[in-house]
């Protein structure tokens, strides 16, 4: 599956636009991770516990988006983007979304 943030891909032409596709992940750090992150926030600098959590959440969101696009019959996703938000004080939502399309070699 080709996934890109651009609206076209060199060497391919758009055959069919299938519509939006997305993958959603909601994650929460455990109490230990939250405590470590809280301690790190006092000192300043990168909070590695949250960085790791969000990187993993983005990977899972992309995987779910690709699964969604595959079920739609797509072989590519164009104009892929991420969105994220906080849910409560301990949860983060990550959404990967884009346009599911069928491409063919030009």
Buried (B, 14 or more C-beta within 10 A) or exposed (E): EBBEEEEEBEEBEBEEEBEBBBBBBEBBBEEEBBEBBEEBEEEEEEBEBBEEBBEEBBBBBBEBBBEBBBEBEBBBBBBBEBEBEEEEEEEBBBBBBBBBBBBEEE
